[in-house]
Structures are given as C-alpha cells and as structure tokens.
Amino acid sequence: MQAELIVDCKNLHGEGAIWQHEKGLLWWVDINGKALWSYDPVSKKSRSHSMPERICCAVPRQDKGWIIAFEQNLVLTDDLESGDFTVIHTYEPNNRGSRFNDGRTDRKGRLIIGGMNEASGAADTSVLRVDADLSVHELIFDVSCSNSTCFSPVGDVMYFTDTPEKTIRAYSYDQDTGSLISMRYLADMSDEPGLPDGSCVDEEGYLWNAEWEGRRVVRIAPDGTIDRIIEVPVWKPTCCTFGGPDLDTLYITTSQLASSREILDREPQSGGLFAVKPGVRGVVDTPFAG
C-alpha cells in the first residue's frame, strides 16, 4: 500500500501526530517551522498556529487548553492564540544541547516525554513522566534520541525507541503508578532501510512505526515480525497516528530536515502530511489529565 499526500504543508520537520477525537481534528508539530498544525478530515481544511520557538510536542488537556513542550520548557496554555504560556518544568538545564523530542500520553492521561542531544548526539538525556498534578518523574536514563513512545490498547505496555539503537523496546507498565516494571525488545530494526521514529498502535495491539530515511511505515506484530508495509513517497517519514471519524485512517508526518536542494526538487512533497486506510482501526489517545 502507498500513502497519499493530503496536506502539502512542506513542514521543515513535521512530527508528533495525534488525533483529538472529541473535536475531530488531527494535530501535529513542525518543530523547526515553529508551528502547531491541525487538519479537519471532514472539511479537508488545515491550519497553522505560529509558535514563539521550536515546538517539539503538543497534547490537548482534558478540560481545555494544551500541554506543550518547547525546546527546553514544558508549558501549559488555555488558549493557543493568547501567547500565554505557564512554565511547569525546564528540561535538563545543565545539559548543553539537549531538548525535548517525542511524547505521548498513557491511557490514564499522564504525559511521557523524552529528549535528544542535538549538539553531541550523546546518550545523556532522559525520559520523563508528567502526572496530572504536574509533578515530573524520570523514567529512563542515558537516551540519545527518544522516539516511538506509545501504549498498548489496554495501557499495560509502553513502547519506546532510542532511535540510533535500531530496536523498539516494550516495557511492562504499571497503570496505577505510571512506573516501568520490566523491559524486553519487541523488534530489531537493524536490517530495515530506515531508523525507527514515531509510532502508534492499532486496536489489534500491533505497533505502527515510521522509518526515518526509510520511505515507509511498518506494522509490527506482537512477536516482532513486520506484518505490513506502507510506502511513503518521500525520504523522511517521522510519525504516525490513527484518526478520522472511524479511526480507520493512518496519518503520517514527514520532514525536510537536512535534505539537500536536489532531494527536495526530486521529492517536492517532502514535509507534507500523508494518509492511508490500511484496513484496521486505531485507538483514541487520552488527553493530558492535568
């Protein structure tokens, strides 16, 4: 199967796709473009919300507003247009070059978010859990590029990758406390054409992973084998999520980051939003509980 372009948004670095089911909107970030985007699959209209700095992750809150991770600061806002952001946490202020990266909520509405070290590429950043009371707790250490965070349909497994390791981990997850219990490797991606980036799950418990520089999204079975491949006609898929009124559309963000002029001329849809109906349904993401 091949994904098709639905929004020619030409994001510099599209990422972090989520589906807001109660409002029927897809949201994603353009990190380097400093924008939060939305798409309405009914009207087929998209909109860009300008941000004051690079925006790495954004999740709707359960009552109103958003929790947003800028490069260093995790903030709350009641209104995207107001420009009024309340800082609740600063990420690794003593770690030069680190910034927030991938994040997603668990089934109870806690935010799990990790980072990366852009300056050195060193495995010296961490993954955090943000609870409903806005307390922040470290879950995973010594990470170089946090990605693929998502949860099994019932919420008892957390998936994660440190992208350069080329593996996807599966943690047993205590939903009562938000703690990691044990870890196993779900899949070895070292023979894949790309690197493991953002992920989501479907209602059957299979994991879908966007392959950075691999031109595809793969569906990974519970035994770690690749069950299905979605071809993407650009070099750098970044993240995927299920959405649409019936949760039957897989949306895929892409990037232009570090692509030469020659590549962008050859692949003018780079940075666009793509979609495909793969024949299975997804699971609704839980809004942030805080």
C-alpha positions as CSV (number, residue, x, y, z in Angstrom):
1,M,0.0,0.0,0.0
2,Q,1.1,3.6,-0.6
3,A,0.2,6.7,1.5
4,E,-1.1,9.7,-0.4
5,L,-0.4,13.4,0.2
6,I,-3.4,15.2,1.8
7,V,-1.8,18.4,3.1
8,D,1.1,19.9,1.1
9,C,2.3,21.8,4.2
10,K,6.1,21.5,3.4
11,N,7.0,21.2,7.1
12,L,10.6,21.7,7.9
13,H,10.4,19.0,10.4
14,G,6.9,17.6,10.9
15,E,6.4,15.4,13.9
16,G,4.2,14.4,16.9
17,A,0.9,13.5,15.1
18,I,-2.1,13.0,17.5
19,W,-5.9,12.6,16.9
20,Q,-8.2,14.7,19.1
21,H,-11.3,12.6,18.8
22,E,-13.8,14.8,20.6
23,K,-13.1,17.6,18.2
24,G,-12.4,15.5,15.1
25,L,-9.1,17.1,14.4
26,L,-5.6,15.8,13.7
27,W,-2.8,17.8,15.3
28,W,1.0,17.7,14.6
29,V,4.0,19.9,15.1
30,D,6.5,21.4,12.7
31,I,9.5,21.6,15.1
32,N,11.8,23.7,13.0
33,G,9.0,25.6,11.4
34,K,7.9,26.7,14.9
35,A,4.2,25.8,14.3
36,L,1.4,23.6,15.5
37,W,-0.8,22.4,12.7
38,S,-4.3,21.0,12.6
39,Y,-6.3,19.2,9.9
40,D,-10.1,18.5,9.7
41,P,-10.7,15.4,7.6
42,V,-14.4,16.4,7.1
43,S,-13.8,19.9,5.7
44,K,-10.3,18.9,4.4
45,K,-9.0,22.2,5.8
46,S,-5.7,22.6,7.5
47,R,-4.5,25.4,9.8
48,S,-1.1,26.5,11.1
49,H,-0.7,28.1,14.6
50,S,2.6,30.1,14.8
51,M,4.7,29.4,18.0
52,P,7.3,31.6,19.6
53,E,10.0,29.0,19.3
54,R,10.6,25.4,18.2
55,I,7.7,23.2,19.4
56,C,8.6,19.6,20.0
57,C,5.3,18.0,21.3
58,A,1.8,19.2,22.0
59,V,-1.1,17.3,23.6
60,P,-4.6,18.6,24.4
61,R,-5.7,18.7,28.1
62,Q,-8.8,17.0,29.2
63,D,-10.7,20.2,30.2
64,K,-9.3,22.9,28.0
65,G,-6.0,24.1,26.6
66,W,-2.7,22.3,25.9
67,I,0.4,21.0,27.4
68,I,3.3,21.9,25.1
69,A,7.0,21.0,25.1
70,F,9.1,23.7,23.6
71,E,12.9,23.1,23.3
72,Q,13.6,23.4,27.0
73,N,10.3,24.4,28.7
74,L,7.2,22.3,29.3
75,V,4.3,24.7,29.5
76,L,0.5,24.9,29.9
77,T,-1.8,27.2,28.0
78,D,-5.6,27.6,28.0
79,D,-5.6,29.3,24.5
80,L,-3.2,28.7,21.6
81,E,-3.8,32.2,20.3
82,S,-3.2,34.1,23.6
83,G,0.6,33.5,23.7
84,D,0.1,33.0,27.4
85,F,2.3,30.0,28.5
86,T,2.9,28.9,32.1
87,V,6.2,27.0,32.5
88,I,5.9,23.9,34.7
89,H,9.3,22.3,34.0
90,T,12.6,23.1,32.4
91,Y,14.3,20.2,30.7
92,E,17.9,19.3,31.7
93,P,19.1,23.0,32.1
94,N,22.6,21.8,32.8
95,N,22.9,19.5,29.8
96,R,24.1,21.6,26.9
97,G,22.5,20.7,23.5
98,S,19.6,18.7,24.9
99,R,16.0,19.4,24.0
100,F,12.6,17.8,24.3
101,N,11.5,15.4,21.5
102,D,8.9,12.7,21.3
103,G,5.9,12.4,23.7
104,R,2.5,10.8,24.1
105,T,0.0,10.2,26.9
106,D,-0.6,6.9,28.6
107,R,-4.2,5.6,28.9
108,K,-4.6,7.4,32.3
109,G,-3.6,10.8,30.8
110,R,-0.1,11.1,32.1
111,L,2.4,12.6,29.6
112,I,5.5,10.5,28.8
113,I,8.1,12.7,27.0
114,G,11.8,12.2,26.2
115,G,14.6,14.2,24.6
116,M,17.7,14.2,22.5
117,N,21.1,15.8,22.5
118,E,21.3,17.8,19.2
119,A,24.8,19.1,20.0
120,S,26.7,15.9,20.6
121,G,24.3,13.0,19.9
122,A,25.4,11.6,23.2
123,A,23.2,9.2,25.1
124,D,22.8,11.6,28.0
125,T,19.2,12.7,28.0
126,S,16.2,11.3,29.9
127,V,12.5,10.3,29.5
128,L,10.1,11.9,31.9
129,R,6.6,11.2,33.2
130,V,4.3,14.2,33.9
131,D,1.4,13.4,36.2
132,A,-2.0,15.1,36.5
133,D,-0.7,17.1,39.5
134,L,2.1,18.4,37.2
135,S,4.8,16.5,39.2
136,V,7.7,15.3,37.0
137,H,9.4,11.9,37.4
138,E,12.4,10.4,35.5
139,L,11.6,7.0,33.9
140,I,14.5,6.2,31.5
141,F,18.1,7.5,31.5
142,D,21.0,7.6,29.0
143,V,19.0,8.2,25.9
144,S,20.4,9.8,22.7
145,C,17.1,10.3,20.7
146,S,13.8,9.5,22.3
147,N,11.1,8.2,19.9
148,S,8.2,5.8,19.3
149,T,6.5,6.3,22.7
150,C,3.0,4.8,22.7
151,F,0.9,2.4,24.6
152,S,-0.9,-0.9,24.1
153,P,-4.7,-0.7,23.7
154,V,-5.3,-1.5,27.4
155,G,-2.3,0.5,28.5
156,D,-0.2,-2.2,30.2
157,V,2.7,-1.9,27.7
158,M,4.8,1.1,26.8
159,Y,6.7,1.1,23.6
160,F,9.9,3.2,23.1
161,T,13.0,3.5,21.0
162,D,16.3,5.2,21.4
163,T,16.5,5.7,17.6
164,P,20.2,5.1,17.0
165,E,20.0,1.7,18.7
166,K,17.6,0.5,15.9
167,T,15.5,-1.5,18.3
168,I,12.0,-1.0,19.7
169,R,11.6,-1.7,23.4
170,A,8.4,-2.9,25.2
171,Y,8.1,-2.1,28.9
172,S,5.6,-3.7,31.2
173,Y,3.8,-0.6,32.6
174,D,2.0,-0.2,35.9
175,Q,-1.0,1.9,35.1
176,D,-1.8,2.7,38.7
177,T,1.6,4.3,39.4
178,G,3.0,5.1,35.9
179,S,6.1,3.0,36.7
180,L,8.1,0.8,34.3
181,I,8.3,-2.8,35.6
182,S,10.4,-4.8,33.1
183,M,11.8,-4.4,29.6
184,R,12.0,-6.7,26.6
185,Y,12.9,-5.9,22.9
186,L,9.9,-6.0,20.6
187,A,11.7,-5.6,17.3
188,D,15.2,-5.4,15.9
189,M,15.1,-2.8,13.1
190,S,18.8,-3.0,12.2
191,D,18.0,-4.6,8.8
192,E,15.4,-2.1,7.9
193,P,16.0,0.7,5.3
194,G,15.4,3.4,7.8
195,L,15.6,4.2,11.5
196,P,12.7,3.7,14.0
197,D,11.0,7.0,14.6
198,G,7.4,7.8,15.8
199,S,4.9,5.1,16.5
200,C,1.3,4.3,17.3
201,V,-0.8,1.2,18.0
202,D,-4.0,-0.2,16.4
203,E,-6.9,-1.8,18.1
204,E,-5.5,-5.3,17.5
205,G,-2.4,-4.4,19.5
206,Y,0.0,-4.1,16.6
207,L,2.6,-1.3,16.5
208,W,3.0,1.0,13.5
209,N,6.4,2.7,13.2
210,A,7.5,5.4,10.8
211,E,11.0,4.7,9.4
212,W,13.2,7.9,9.3
213,E,15.0,7.9,6.0
214,G,13.3,4.7,5.1
215,R,10.4,5.9,2.9
216,R,7.9,3.7,4.8
217,V,5.8,2.9,7.8
218,V,5.7,-0.7,9.0
219,R,3.2,-2.6,11.1
220,I,5.0,-4.8,13.7
221,A,3.2,-7.8,15.1
222,P,3.4,-8.7,18.8
223,D,6.1,-11.3,18.0
224,G,8.3,-8.6,16.5
225,T,7.8,-9.5,12.8
226,I,6.8,-7.0,10.2
227,D,3.2,-7.7,9.2
228,R,2.6,-4.9,6.7
229,I,4.4,-2.1,4.9
230,I,3.0,1.3,3.9
231,E,5.2,3.0,1.2
232,V,5.6,6.8,1.7
233,P,6.8,8.7,-1.4
234,V,9.3,10.8,0.4
235,W,12.6,10.1,2.2
236,K,11.8,11.0,5.8
237,P,8.6,9.8,7.5
238,T,8.6,10.8,11.1
239,C,5.5,9.9,13.0
240,C,2.1,8.2,12.5
241,T,-1.3,8.1,14.2
242,F,-4.8,6.8,13.5
243,G,-7.6,9.2,13.2
244,G,-10.7,10.2,11.3
245,P,-14.3,9.8,12.5
246,D,-14.0,6.0,12.3
247,L,-10.3,5.8,13.4
248,D,-9.5,4.0,10.2
249,T,-7.1,6.4,8.6
250,L,-3.3,6.3,9.3
251,Y,-1.8,9.8,9.2
252,I,1.9,10.2,8.6
253,T,4.1,13.3,9.1
254,T,7.3,13.8,7.2
255,S,10.3,16.1,7.3
256,Q,12.6,18.2,5.1
257,L,15.3,18.3,7.8
258,A,18.9,18.1,6.4
259,S,17.6,17.3,2.9
260,S,19.6,18.8,0.0
261,R,18.1,21.0,-2.6
262,E,18.5,18.2,-5.1
263,I,16.4,15.9,-2.9
264,L,13.7,18.4,-2.3
265,D,13.5,19.1,-6.0
266,R,13.2,15.4,-6.7
267,E,10.7,14.9,-3.8
268,P,8.6,18.1,-3.7
269,Q,6.1,16.6,-1.3
270,S,8.7,16.3,1.4
271,G,7.4,17.7,4.7
272,G,3.8,17.0,3.7
273,L,1.1,15.2,5.6
274,F,0.2,11.8,4.2
275,A,-2.6,9.3,4.8
276,V,-3.7,5.8,4.0
277,K,-6.6,3.5,5.1
278,P,-4.8,0.3,6.0
279,G,-7.8,-1.8,6.9
280,V,-7.6,-1.7,10.7
281,R,-8.6,0.9,13.3
282,G,-6.6,2.8,15.8
283,V,-7.1,3.6,19.5
284,V,-8.1,7.1,20.8
285,D,-5.3,8.9,22.6
286,T,-6.2,10.1,26.1
287,P,-6.0,13.9,26.7
288,F,-3.5,15.1,29.3
289,A,-5.1,14.7,32.7
290,G,-3.6,17.8,34.3
